[in-house]
Amino acid sequence: MAKRPIDSRVKLRHIACFLEVARLKSVVKAADALNMSQPAASKTIQELEEIVGVPLFDRSRRNLFLTPSGEVFLRYASTSFTALRQGIDSLGSAQAQEIVKVGALPTVSARILPPSVKRFSDQHLPATTRIITGPNAYLLSLLRMGDVDLVIGRMADPDAMTGLAFEHLYSEKVVFVVRPGHPLLAEPRFELSMIEPYQTLMPTPDSVIRPFVQRLLLAHGVSNVRDEIETVSNAFGRSFTR
């Protein structure tokens, strides 16, 4: 059976707008990122949905989320957009220095990545390494968009990993730390439930590690923590607990 030709009504602007709305979950933010008006961005998405014949976004909630059809379209749209971008880049000067863009969690960029980048640099290849840090979901969205070449992060839910190749690199322990001289250090028989009266730093709700921490707390009878501060910043956590 012959393949159906691509509908000529689908333009690059449709794909670019769709990818930005999918990444930012907001037409307003996508319009700003693409330097276009919000009505123009909304019209572009509406045109694309009319062309493909199915809704791509769920508009019943505050933020826009992809429908199942939108999830499928995202995989192919991001791949094709990335391939086109790489093709355009390849037409540049053959002598131009390559840029290897690596997405990394803040903890990874501080502990694991430096020696790896050092070994890569020692090979004296004609390439510059660029490190982009952020939450896991944000980094995976950059990977799908082709804005980074690889991501070193945590394993996300299966749905978020669809269409991505991944390899297990390391395992992490979940531990609780306190500042030197903290009253809990004087406890002869420490139990995790003892943290309840104290202010606690917790991973943000959208971080991959948050469910693991919550399960650990619940397993030790901790249902609430006092004065919770949410962050995934390793630097802030170190400074705040000192």
Secondary structure as GFF3:
##gff-version 3
##sequence-region A 1 242
A	DSSP	alpha_helix	12	24	.	.	.	ID=ss1
A	DSSP	alpha_helix	27	33	.	.	.	ID=ss2
A	DSSP	alpha_helix	38	52	.	.	.	ID=ss3
A	DSSP	beta_strand	57	58	.	.	.	ID=ss4
A	DSSP	beta_strand	65	66	.	.	.	ID=ss5
A	DSSP	alpha_helix	68	90	.	.	.	ID=ss6
A	DSSP	beta_strand	98	104	.	.	.	ID=ss7
A	DSSP	alpha_helix	106	111	.	.	.	ID=ss8
A	DSSP	alpha_helix	113	121	.	.	.	ID=ss9
A	DSSP	beta_strand	127	133	.	.	.	ID=ss10
A	DSSP	alpha_helix	136	145	.	.	.	ID=ss11
A	DSSP	beta_strand	150	152	.	.	.	ID=ss12
A	DSSP	alpha_helix	158	161	.	.	.	ID=ss13
A	DSSP	three_ten_helix	183	186	.	.	.	ID=ss14
A	DSSP	three_ten_helix	192	195	.	.	.	ID=ss15
A	DSSP	beta_strand	199	202	.	.	.	ID=ss16
A	DSSP	alpha_helix	210	219	.	.	.	ID=ss17
A	DSSP	beta_strand	226	230	.	.	.	ID=ss18
A	DSSP	alpha_helix	234	241	.	.	.	ID=ss19
###
